[in-house]
Amino acid sequence: MGEKELSEGWAITEIYLVGTVVTGNTPSKNNLEFYNGEFPWVKPGDINKTIYITETEETLSIEGAKKARLLPIGAVMVTCIGNLGNVSIAGKELATNQQINSIIFNKYVNSKFGYYYILTLKKWLVENSTSTTISMVNKSNFEKAPFILPPRAEQNRIVEKLDLLFENIGRIKAKLYAIPLLLKNFRQAVLSQAVKGNLTERLRKGKQFKEWCLVDAENVFEYVTSGSRGWAPFYDNVLGKQLFVRMTNMSYESLSLNLNKEKLQFLNLPLDLNEGKRTLLRKGDILISITADIGMISFISHDLPYESYINQHICLARPKESYNSQYIAMYLMSESGLGQLRNLKRGVTKAGLSLGDIRSLKINLPPLSEQQEIILQVESLFAKADLIEKQYQVLKSQIDNLPQAILSKAFIGGLVAQNPNDEPASELLERIKETQTLSKQITKLTQVVA
């Protein structure tokens, strides 16, 4: 931002003129007296979790805090190695490590104003980082970062307005971010009611449907297998023509595979590789995750755009043609099916489920005509949930972008009214420079006298 773009009465300077920049440190691990004290020891992972940091997992004694870098209340801490530009404020006297640059603002700057402004410097930090392997902005570079300086009274008004706006955004986010869990619970409730027959109860009362029966999965599936090992040598996202379906393509929230580009792993298989081809997927197949995150269910509802295979962490269960594969997938995804899978996992000491475990499942089956009606009912209700989810994603994107939009407006002078009686920042800046010059002179004089 150039001088001519600044609001009237504002000035642009560099961070070193408005505060003292300090870098943290790590006290010697050999001296146990430095650790486990009353002073929080802030590391990069602690920053950005909250605006004001008052406690951390690791602590230092007063001696350890001094060896690290003891900061006063109100100091603004900025991550300057790795994930650049995360910002928090010292809510009490504390210490930091060497991956953090901190600013102790002088009396001419509202430290909360400094916090809000530093939030806008992430791009500058990235562009001015000095390492190609791990991004880093050292103290000398950080001191030269630009700093926009409004009149002191206007800083206070900006902070007051930003506090209010961000508090409102926080409340909106809390309500908004509850929606995914609500939708997840809604979908699970729909499935649970569906496979208990509650969505089609009205039609059964009309005697249009017959009774349900509990069937062993081994009588439902004509084919149960898991993927082969040793596919890594055939990974090829350039020339590969086959798709390798992994657990990363599955989820607990949807029966559809996630085939977003970043999730795809392609294979370039030799013509004579026959063993793995027993897991070639086809329309109507059901996939079940059987290791680690067990019980994720996917249903192959249509022909996939690629010749596709699965790895050893996934079970392929292919229902007989006399059964409706989509209903069975819905049943397995419901709490009735997932509950059985979890109980099987809890009942064994191994890390996952066996194919025998899958064959031992019990599936509550209505007549085919009712299965189809259940599918229609579930798809209709899921479509409504999907519409809400799309609206949520749009709104979430808008809310996520709102803080930066507000900050941008704040630092071009568009957030609060200006007061012509405020001392211009140019005069404030001159007083800062005069104070620093006087401080240096006093320091030199003290050294001479000493």
Contacts in CASP RR format, 6 or more apart in sequence:
PFRMAT RR
TARGET T0000
AUTHOR 0000-0000-0000
METHOD contacts of the structure
MODEL  1
MGEKELSEGWAITEIYLVGTVVTGNTPSKNNLEFYNGEFPWVKPGDINKT
IYITETEETLSIEGAKKARLLPIGAVMVTCIGNLGNVSIAGKELATNQQI
NSIIFNKYVNSKFGYYYILTLKKWLVENSTSTTISMVNKSNFEKAPFILP
PRAEQNRIVEKLDLLFENIGRIKAKLYAIPLLLKNFRQAVLSQAVKGNLT
ERLRKGKQFKEWCLVDAENVFEYVTSGSRGWAPFYDNVLGKQLFVRMTNM
SYESLSLNLNKEKLQFLNLPLDLNEGKRTLLRKGDILISITADIGMISFI
SHDLPYESYINQHICLARPKESYNSQYIAMYLMSESGLGQLRNLKRGVTK
AGLSLGDIRSLKINLPPLSEQQEIILQVESLFAKADLIEKQYQVLKSQID
NLPQAILSKAFIGGLVAQNPNDEPASELLERIKETQTLSKQITKLTQVVA
1 12 0 8 1.000
1 146 0 8 1.000
1 148 0 8 1.000
1 412 0 8 1.000
2 12 0 8 1.000
3 12 0 8 1.000
5 412 0 8 1.000
6 12 0 8 1.000
6 148 0 8 1.000
7 150 0 8 1.000
7 412 0 8 1.000
7 413 0 8 1.000
7 414 0 8 1.000
7 418 0 8 1.000
8 418 0 8 1.000
9 150 0 8 1.000
9 151 0 8 1.000
9 418 0 8 1.000
9 422 0 8 1.000
9 424 0 8 1.000
9 425 0 8 1.000
9 426 0 8 1.000
10 148 0 8 1.000
10 149 0 8 1.000
10 150 0 8 1.000
10 151 0 8 1.000
10 413 0 8 1.000
10 425 0 8 1.000
11 148 0 8 1.000
11 149 0 8 1.000
11 424 0 8 1.000
11 425 0 8 1.000
11 426 0 8 1.000
11 428 0 8 1.000
11 429 0 8 1.000
12 146 0 8 1.000
12 147 0 8 1.000
12 148 0 8 1.000
12 149 0 8 1.000
13 146 0 8 1.000
13 147 0 8 1.000
13 149 0 8 1.000
13 429 0 8 1.000
13 432 0 8 1.000
14 143 0 8 1.000
14 144 0 8 1.000
14 145 0 8 1.000
14 146 0 8 1.000
14 147 0 8 1.000
15 21 0 8 1.000
15 103 0 8 1.000
15 142 0 8 1.000
15 143 0 8 1.000
15 144 0 8 1.000
15 145 0 8 1.000
15 146 0 8 1.000
15 147 0 8 1.000
16 143 0 8 1.000
16 144 0 8 1.000
17 147 0 8 1.000
17 429 0 8 1.000
17 432 0 8 1.000
17 433 0 8 1.000
17 436 0 8 1.000
18 103 0 8 1.000
18 105 0 8 1.000
18 106 0 8 1.000
18 108 0 8 1.000
18 109 0 8 1.000
18 147 0 8 1.000
18 149 0 8 1.000
18 432 0 8 1.000
19 103 0 8 1.000
19 104 0 8 1.000
19 105 0 8 1.000
19 106 0 8 1.000
19 109 0 8 1.000
20 103 0 8 1.000
20 104 0 8 1.000
20 106 0 8 1.000
21 101 0 8 1.000
21 102 0 8 1.000
21 103 0 8 1.000
21 139 0 8 1.000
21 142 0 8 1.000
21 143 0 8 1.000
22 69 0 8 1.000
22 71 0 8 1.000
22 101 0 8 1.000
22 102 0 8 1.000
22 104 0 8 1.000
22 139 0 8 1.000
23 69 0 8 1.000
23 96 0 8 1.000
23 98 0 8 1.000
23 100 0 8 1.000
23 101 0 8 1.000
23 102 0 8 1.000
23 138 0 8 1.000
23 139 0 8 1.000
24 68 0 8 1.000
24 69 0 8 1.000
24 95 0 8 1.000
24 96 0 8 1.000
24 97 0 8 1.000
24 98 0 8 1.000
24 100 0 8 1.000
24 102 0 8 1.000
25 67 0 8 1.000
25 68 0 8 1.000
25 69 0 8 1.000
25 97 0 8 1.000
25 98 0 8 1.000
26 68 0 8 1.000
26 97 0 8 1.000
26 98 0 8 1.000
27 34 0 8 1.000
27 35 0 8 1.000
27 60 0 8 1.000
27 63 0 8 1.000
27 64 0 8 1.000
27 67 0 8 1.000
27 68 0 8 1.000
28 34 0 8 1.000
28 67 0 8 1.000
33 61 0 8 1.000
33 63 0 8 1.000
33 64 0 8 1.000
34 60 0 8 1.000
34 61 0 8 1.000
34 63 0 8 1.000
34 64 0 8 1.000
34 67 0 8 1.000
35 58 0 8 1.000
35 59 0 8 1.000
35 60 0 8 1.000
35 61 0 8 1.000
35 64 0 8 1.000
36 59 0 8 1.000
36 60 0 8 1.000
36 61 0 8 1.000
37 59 0 8 1.000
37 60 0 8 1.000
37 61 0 8 1.000
37 62 0 8 1.000
38 59 0 8 1.000
38 61 0 8 1.000
38 62 0 8 1.000
39 59 0 8 1.000
39 60 0 8 1.000
39 61 0 8 1.000
39 62 0 8 1.000
39 64 0 8 1.000
39 65 0 8 1.000
39 70 0 8 1.000
39 93 0 8 1.000
39 94 0 8 1.000
39 95 0 8 1.000
40 46 0 8 1.000
40 53 0 8 1.000
40 54 0 8 1.000
40 55 0 8 1.000
40 56 0 8 1.000
40 58 0 8 1.000
40 59 0 8 1.000
40 92 0 8 1.000
40 94 0 8 1.000
40 95 0 8 1.000
41 56 0 8 1.000
41 58 0 8 1.000
41 59 0 8 1.000
41 60 0 8 1.000
41 65 0 8 1.000
41 68 0 8 1.000
41 94 0 8 1.000
41 95 0 8 1.000
41 96 0 8 1.000
41 97 0 8 1.000
42 53 0 8 1.000
42 56 0 8 1.000
42 77 0 8 1.000
42 88 0 8 1.000
42 90 0 8 1.000
42 94 0 8 1.000
42 95 0 8 1.000
42 96 0 8 1.000
42 97 0 8 1.000
42 100 0 8 1.000
43 56 0 8 1.000
43 58 0 8 1.000
43 96 0 8 1.000
43 97 0 8 1.000
43 99 0 8 1.000
43 100 0 8 1.000
44 79 0 8 1.000
44 81 0 8 1.000
44 82 0 8 1.000
44 83 0 8 1.000
44 86 0 8 1.000
44 97 0 8 1.000
44 99 0 8 1.000
44 100 0 8 1.000
45 79 0 8 1.000
45 86 0 8 1.000
46 53 0 8 1.000
46 56 0 8 1.000
46 57 0 8 1.000
46 88 0 8 1.000
47 53 0 8 1.000
47 77 0 8 1.000
47 78 0 8 1.000
47 79 0 8 1.000
47 86 0 8 1.000
47 87 0 8 1.000
47 88 0 8 1.000
47 100 0 8 1.000
48 79 0 8 1.000
48 86 0 8 1.000
48 87 0 8 1.000
48 88 0 8 1.000
49 88 0 8 1.000
50 88 0 8 1.000
51 88 0 8 1.000
51 89 0 8 1.000
51 115 0 8 1.000
52 88 0 8 1.000
52 89 0 8 1.000
52 90 0 8 1.000
52 91 0 8 1.000
53 77 0 8 1.000
53 88 0 8 1.000
53 89 0 8 1.000
53 90 0 8 1.000
53 91 0 8 1.000
53 94 0 8 1.000
54 91 0 8 1.000
54 92 0 8 1.000
54 94 0 8 1.000
56 94 0 8 1.000
60 67 0 8 1.000
60 68 0 8 1.000
60 95 0 8 1.000
64 95 0 8 1.000
65 93 0 8 1.000
65 94 0 8 1.000
65 95 0 8 1.000
66 95 0 8 1.000
68 95 0 8 1.000
68 96 0 8 1.000
68 97 0 8 1.000
69 95 0 8 1.000
69 96 0 8 1.000
69 102 0 8 1.000
70 93 0 8 1.000
70 94 0 8 1.000
70 95 0 8 1.000
71 77 0 8 1.000
71 90 0 8 1.000
71 93 0 8 1.000
71 94 0 8 1.000
71 95 0 8 1.000
71 96 0 8 1.000
71 102 0 8 1.000
71 104 0 8 1.000
72 90 0 8 1.000
72 93 0 8 1.000
72 104 0 8 1.000
73 90 0 8 1.000
73 91 0 8 1.000
73 92 0 8 1.000
73 93 0 8 1.000
74 89 0 8 1.000
74 90 0 8 1.000
74 91 0 8 1.000
74 104 0 8 1.000
74 105 0 8 1.000
74 111 0 8 1.000
75 89 0 8 1.000
75 90 0 8 1.000
75 102 0 8 1.000
75 103 0 8 1.000
75 104 0 8 1.000
75 105 0 8 1.000
75 111 0 8 1.000
76 87 0 8 1.000
76 88 0 8 1.000
76 89 0 8 1.000
76 90 0 8 1.000
76 102 0 8 1.000
76 103 0 8 1.000
76 105 0 8 1.000
76 111 0 8 1.000
76 114 0 8 1.000
76 115 0 8 1.000
76 118 0 8 1.000
77 87 0 8 1.000
77 88 0 8 1.000
77 89 0 8 1.000
77 90 0 8 1.000
77 96 0 8 1.000
77 100 0 8 1.000
77 101 0 8 1.000
77 102 0 8 1.000
78 85 0 8 1.000
78 86 0 8 1.000
78 87 0 8 1.000
78 100 0 8 1.000
78 101 0 8 1.000
78 102 0 8 1.000
78 103 0 8 1.000
78 118 0 8 1.000
78 121 0 8 1.000
78 125 0 8 1.000
78 142 0 8 1.000
79 85 0 8 1.000
79 86 0 8 1.000
79 87 0 8 1.000
79 99 0 8 1.000
79 100 0 8 1.000
80 99 0 8 1.000
80 100 0 8 1.000
80 101 0 8 1.000
80 125 0 8 1.000
80 136 0 8 1.000
80 137 0 8 1.000
80 138 0 8 1.000
80 142 0 8 1.000
81 98 0 8 1.000
81 99 0 8 1.000
81 134 0 8 1.000
81 135 0 8 1.000
81 136 0 8 1.000
81 137 0 8 1.000
82 99 0 8 1.000
82 134 0 8 1.000
82 135 0 8 1.000
82 136 0 8 1.000
84 122 0 8 1.000
84 125 0 8 1.000
84 126 0 8 1.000
84 129 0 8 1.000
84 135 0 8 1.000
84 137 0 8 1.000
85 118 0 8 1.000
85 121 0 8 1.000
85 122 0 8 1.000
85 125 0 8 1.000
87 115 0 8 1.000
87 118 0 8 1.000
87 119 0 8 1.000
88 115 0 8 1.000
89 111 0 8 1.000
89 112 0 8 1.000
89 115 0 8 1.000
90 102 0 8 1.000
96 102 0 8 1.000
101 137 0 8 1.000
101 139 0 8 1.000
101 142 0 8 1.000
103 114 0 8 1.000
103 118 0 8 1.000
105 111 0 8 1.000
105 114 0 8 1.000
106 432 0 8 1.000
106 435 0 8 1.000
108 149 0 8 1.000
108 152 0 8 1.000
108 428 0 8 1.000
108 431 0 8 1.000
108 432 0 8 1.000
109 149 0 8 1.000
109 152 0 8 1.000
109 155 0 8 1.000
110 152 0 8 1.000
110 155 0 8 1.000
110 156 0 8 1.000
110 159 0 8 1.000
112 159 0 8 1.000
112 163 0 8 1.000
113 150 0 8 1.000
113 155 0 8 1.000
113 156 0 8 1.000
113 158 0 8 1.000
113 159 0 8 1.000
114 147 0 8 1.000
116 158 0 8 1.000
116 159 0 8 1.000
116 162 0 8 1.000
116 407 0 8 1.000
116 410 0 8 1.000
117 147 0 8 1.000
117 148 0 8 1.000
117 407 0 8 1.000
117 411 0 8 1.000
119 403 0 8 1.000
119 407 0 8 1.000
120 404 0 8 1.000
120 407 0 8 1.000
120 408 0 8 1.000
120 411 0 8 1.000
121 145 0 8 1.000
121 146 0 8 1.000
124 145 0 8 1.000
124 146 0 8 1.000
125 135 0 8 1.000
125 137 0 8 1.000
125 142 0 8 1.000
125 145 0 8 1.000
126 135 0 8 1.000
128 137 0 8 1.000
128 141 0 8 1.000
128 145 0 8 1.000
129 135 0 8 1.000
129 136 0 8 1.000
129 137 0 8 1.000
130 136 0 8 1.000
130 137 0 8 1.000
130 138 0 8 1.000
130 141 0 8 1.000
148 411 0 8 1.000
149 425 0 8 1.000
149 428 0 8 1.000
149 429 0 8 1.000
150 158 0 8 1.000
150 413 0 8 1.000
150 425 0 8 1.000
151 419 0 8 1.000
151 422 0 8 1.000
151 423 0 8 1.000
151 424 0 8 1.000
151 425 0 8 1.000
151 428 0 8 1.000
152 422 0 8 1.000
152 423 0 8 1.000
152 428 0 8 1.000
153 419 0 8 1.000
153 422 0 8 1.000
153 423 0 8 1.000
154 416 0 8 1.000
154 418 0 8 1.000
154 419 0 8 1.000
154 422 0 8 1.000
157 416 0 8 1.000
157 417 0 8 1.000
158 410 0 8 1.000
158 413 0 8 1.000
158 415 0 8 1.000
158 416 0 8 1.000
161 410 0 8 1.000
161 415 0 8 1.000
161 416 0 8 1.000
162 406 0 8 1.000
162 407 0 8 1.000
162 410 0 8 1.000
162 415 0 8 1.000
165 406 0 8 1.000
166 403 0 8 1.000
166 406 0 8 1.000
169 399 0 8 1.000
169 402 0 8 1.000
169 403 0 8 1.000
172 399 0 8 1.000
173 399 0 8 1.000
176 392 0 8 1.000
176 395 0 8 1.000
176 396 0 8 1.000
176 399 0 8 1.000
177 396 0 8 1.000
179 388 0 8 1.000
179 389 0 8 1.000
179 392 0 8 1.000
180 389 0 8 1.000
180 392 0 8 1.000
183 385 0 8 1.000
183 388 0 8 1.000
183 389 0 8 1.000
183 392 0 8 1.000
184 252 0 8 1.000
184 253 0 8 1.000
186 385 0 8 1.000
187 253 0 8 1.000
187 382 0 8 1.000
187 385 0 8 1.000
188 334 0 8 1.000
188 335 0 8 1.000
190 199 0 8 1.000
190 378 0 8 1.000
190 381 0 8 1.000
190 382 0 8 1.000
190 385 0 8 1.000
191 330 0 8 1.000
191 331 0 8 1.000
191 333 0 8 1.000
191 334 0 8 1.000
191 335 0 8 1.000
191 378 0 8 1.000
192 334 0 8 1.000
192 335 0 8 1.000
192 336 0 8 1.000
193 199 0 8 1.000
194 200 0 8 1.000
194 330 0 8 1.000
194 334 0 8 1.000
194 374 0 8 1.000
194 377 0 8 1.000
194 378 0 8 1.000
195 330 0 8 1.000
195 331 0 8 1.000
195 334 0 8 1.000
195 336 0 8 1.000
195 364 0 8 1.000
195 374 0 8 1.000
196 336 0 8 1.000
196 364 0 8 1.000
197 204 0 8 1.000
197 212 0 8 1.000
197 366 0 8 1.000
197 370 0 8 1.000
197 374 0 8 1.000
199 374 0 8 1.000
199 377 0 8 1.000
199 378 0 8 1.000
200 209 0 8 1.000
200 366 0 8 1.000
200 370 0 8 1.000
200 373 0 8 1.000
200 374 0 8 1.000
200 377 0 8 1.000
203 209 0 8 1.000
203 370 0 8 1.000
203 373 0 8 1.000
204 370 0 8 1.000
208 369 0 8 1.000
209 366 0 8 1.000
209 367 0 8 1.000
209 369 0 8 1.000
209 370 0 8 1.000
209 373 0 8 1.000
210 366 0 8 1.000
210 367 0 8 1.000
210 370 0 8 1.000
212 364 0 8 1.000
212 365 0 8 1.000
212 366 0 8 1.000
212 367 0 8 1.000
212 370 0 8 1.000
213 364 0 8 1.000
213 365 0 8 1.000
214 362 0 8 1.000
214 363 0 8 1.000
214 364 0 8 1.000
214 365 0 8 1.000
215 362 0 8 1.000
215 363 0 8 1.000
215 364 0 8 1.000
215 365 0 8 1.000
216 359 0 8 1.000
216 360 0 8 1.000
216 361 0 8 1.000
216 362 0 8 1.000
216 363 0 8 1.000
217 317 0 8 1.000
217 358 0 8 1.000
217 359 0 8 1.000
217 360 0 8 1.000
217 361 0 8 1.000
217 362 0 8 1.000
217 363 0 8 1.000
218 224 0 8 1.000
218 359 0 8 1.000
218 360 0 8 1.000
220 319 0 8 1.000
220 320 0 8 1.000
220 323 0 8 1.000
220 328 0 8 1.000
220 363 0 8 1.000
220 365 0 8 1.000
221 317 0 8 1.000
221 318 0 8 1.000
221 319 0 8 1.000
221 320 0 8 1.000
221 358 0 8 1.000
221 359 0 8 1.000
222 318 0 8 1.000
222 319 0 8 1.000
222 320 0 8 1.000
223 316 0 8 1.000
223 317 0 8 1.000
223 318 0 8 1.000
224 315 0 8 1.000
224 316 0 8 1.000
224 317 0 8 1.000
224 318 0 8 1.000
224 355 0 8 1.000
224 356 0 8 1.000
224 358 0 8 1.000
224 359 0 8 1.000
225 278 0 8 1.000
225 279 0 8 1.000
225 315 0 8 1.000
225 316 0 8 1.000
225 355 0 8 1.000
226 279 0 8 1.000
226 290 0 8 1.000
226 310 0 8 1.000
226 312 0 8 1.000
226 313 0 8 1.000
226 314 0 8 1.000
226 315 0 8 1.000
226 316 0 8 1.000
226 355 0 8 1.000
227 276 0 8 1.000
227 279 0 8 1.000
227 309 0 8 1.000
227 310 0 8 1.000
227 311 0 8 1.000
227 312 0 8 1.000
227 314 0 8 1.000
227 316 0 8 1.000
228 275 0 8 1.000
228 276 0 8 1.000
228 278 0 8 1.000
228 279 0 8 1.000
228 311 0 8 1.000
228 312 0 8 1.000
229 311 0 8 1.000
229 312 0 8 1.000
231 244 0 8 1.000
231 267 0 8 1.000
231 309 0 8 1.000
231 311 0 8 1.000
234 267 0 8 1.000
234 268 0 8 1.000
234 269 0 8 1.000
234 270 0 8 1.000
234 273 0 8 1.000
235 244 0 8 1.000
235 265 0 8 1.000
235 266 0 8 1.000
235 267 0 8 1.000
236 266 0 8 1.000
236 267 0 8 1.000
236 268 0 8 1.000
237 264 0 8 1.000
237 265 0 8 1.000
237 266 0 8 1.000
239 268 0 8 1.000
240 266 0 8 1.000
240 267 0 8 1.000
240 268 0 8 1.000
241 266 0 8 1.000
241 267 0 8 1.000
241 268 0 8 1.000
241 306 0 8 1.000
241 307 0 8 1.000
242 266 0 8 1.000
242 267 0 8 1.000
242 268 0 8 1.000
242 269 0 8 1.000
242 306 0 8 1.000
242 307 0 8 1.000
242 308 0 8 1.000
242 309 0 8 1.000
243 259 0 8 1.000
243 264 0 8 1.000
243 265 0 8 1.000
243 266 0 8 1.000
243 267 0 8 1.000
243 304 0 8 1.000
243 306 0 8 1.000
243 307 0 8 1.000
243 308 0 8 1.000
243 309 0 8 1.000
244 265 0 8 1.000
244 266 0 8 1.000
244 267 0 8 1.000
244 308 0 8 1.000
244 309 0 8 1.000
244 310 0 8 1.000
244 311 0 8 1.000
245 257 0 8 1.000
245 281 0 8 1.000
245 287 0 8 1.000
245 308 0 8 1.000
245 309 0 8 1.000
245 310 0 8 1.000
245 311 0 8 1.000
245 314 0 8 1.000
246 265 0 8 1.000
246 310 0 8 1.000
246 311 0 8 1.000
246 313 0 8 1.000
246 314 0 8 1.000
247 289 0 8 1.000
247 291 0 8 1.000
247 292 0 8 1.000
247 293 0 8 1.000
247 296 0 8 1.000
247 311 0 8 1.000
247 313 0 8 1.000
247 314 0 8 1.000
248 258 0 8 1.000
248 263 0 8 1.000
249 257 0 8 1.000
249 258 0 8 1.000
249 259 0 8 1.000
249 263 0 8 1.000
249 298 0 8 1.000
250 257 0 8 1.000
250 258 0 8 1.000
250 287 0 8 1.000
250 289 0 8 1.000
250 296 0 8 1.000
250 297 0 8 1.000
250 298 0 8 1.000
250 314 0 8 1.000
251 258 0 8 1.000
251 296 0 8 1.000
252 293 0 8 1.000
252 295 0 8 1.000
252 296 0 8 1.000
255 297 0 8 1.000
255 298 0 8 1.000
255 299 0 8 1.000
255 301 0 8 1.000
255 326 0 8 1.000
255 329 0 8 1.000
255 330 0 8 1.000
255 333 0 8 1.000
256 298 0 8 1.000
256 299 0 8 1.000
256 301 0 8 1.000
257 287 0 8 1.000
257 298 0 8 1.000
257 300 0 8 1.000
257 304 0 8 1.000
259 305 0 8 1.000
266 306 0 8 1.000
267 309 0 8 1.000
276 309 0 8 1.000
277 309 0 8 1.000
279 309 0 8 1.000
279 310 0 8 1.000
279 316 0 8 1.000
280 307 0 8 1.000
280 308 0 8 1.000
280 309 0 8 1.000
281 287 0 8 1.000
281 300 0 8 1.000
281 304 0 8 1.000
281 308 0 8 1.000
281 309 0 8 1.000
281 310 0 8 1.000
281 316 0 8 1.000
282 300 0 8 1.000
282 303 0 8 1.000
282 318 0 8 1.000
283 300 0 8 1.000
283 301 0 8 1.000
283 302 0 8 1.000
283 303 0 8 1.000
284 299 0 8 1.000
284 300 0 8 1.000
284 301 0 8 1.000
284 318 0 8 1.000
284 319 0 8 1.000
284 325 0 8 1.000
284 326 0 8 1.000
285 299 0 8 1.000
285 300 0 8 1.000
285 316 0 8 1.000
285 317 0 8 1.000
285 318 0 8 1.000
285 325 0 8 1.000
286 297 0 8 1.000
286 298 0 8 1.000
286 299 0 8 1.000
286 300 0 8 1.000
286 316 0 8 1.000
286 317 0 8 1.000
286 318 0 8 1.000
286 319 0 8 1.000
286 325 0 8 1.000
286 328 0 8 1.000
286 329 0 8 1.000
286 332 0 8 1.000
287 297 0 8 1.000
287 298 0 8 1.000
287 299 0 8 1.000
287 300 0 8 1.000
287 310 0 8 1.000
287 314 0 8 1.000
287 315 0 8 1.000
287 316 0 8 1.000
287 317 0 8 1.000
288 294 0 8 1.000
288 295 0 8 1.000
288 296 0 8 1.000
288 297 0 8 1.000
288 314 0 8 1.000
288 315 0 8 1.000
288 317 0 8 1.000
288 332 0 8 1.000
288 341 0 8 1.000
288 353 0 8 1.000
288 358 0 8 1.000
289 295 0 8 1.000
289 296 0 8 1.000
289 297 0 8 1.000
289 313 0 8 1.000
289 314 0 8 1.000
289 315 0 8 1.000
290 313 0 8 1.000
290 314 0 8 1.000
290 315 0 8 1.000
290 352 0 8 1.000
290 353 0 8 1.000
290 354 0 8 1.000
290 357 0 8 1.000
290 358 0 8 1.000
291 312 0 8 1.000
291 313 0 8 1.000
291 351 0 8 1.000
291 352 0 8 1.000
291 353 0 8 1.000
292 313 0 8 1.000
292 351 0 8 1.000
292 352 0 8 1.000
294 341 0 8 1.000
294 342 0 8 1.000
294 345 0 8 1.000
294 352 0 8 1.000
294 353 0 8 1.000
295 332 0 8 1.000
295 338 0 8 1.000
295 341 0 8 1.000
295 342 0 8 1.000
297 329 0 8 1.000
297 332 0 8 1.000
297 333 0 8 1.000
297 338 0 8 1.000
298 329 0 8 1.000
299 325 0 8 1.000
299 326 0 8 1.000
299 329 0 8 1.000
299 330 0 8 1.000
301 326 0 8 1.000
310 316 0 8 1.000
315 353 0 8 1.000
315 355 0 8 1.000
315 358 0 8 1.000
317 358 0 8 1.000
319 325 0 8 1.000
319 328 0 8 1.000
323 365 0 8 1.000
323 368 0 8 1.000
324 368 0 8 1.000
324 371 0 8 1.000
324 372 0 8 1.000
324 375 0 8 1.000
326 375 0 8 1.000
327 365 0 8 1.000
327 371 0 8 1.000
327 372 0 8 1.000
327 374 0 8 1.000
327 375 0 8 1.000
328 363 0 8 1.000
330 374 0 8 1.000
330 375 0 8 1.000
330 378 0 8 1.000
331 337 0 8 1.000
331 363 0 8 1.000
331 364 0 8 1.000
332 338 0 8 1.000
332 341 0 8 1.000
332 361 0 8 1.000
332 363 0 8 1.000
336 364 0 8 1.000
337 361 0 8 1.000
337 363 0 8 1.000
340 361 0 8 1.000
340 362 0 8 1.000
341 353 0 8 1.000
341 357 0 8 1.000
341 361 0 8 1.000
344 353 0 8 1.000
344 357 0 8 1.000
344 360 0 8 1.000
345 352 0 8 1.000
345 353 0 8 1.000
348 357 0 8 1.000
365 371 0 8 1.000
366 374 0 8 1.000
406 415 0 8 1.000
409 415 0 8 1.000
410 416 0 8 1.000
END
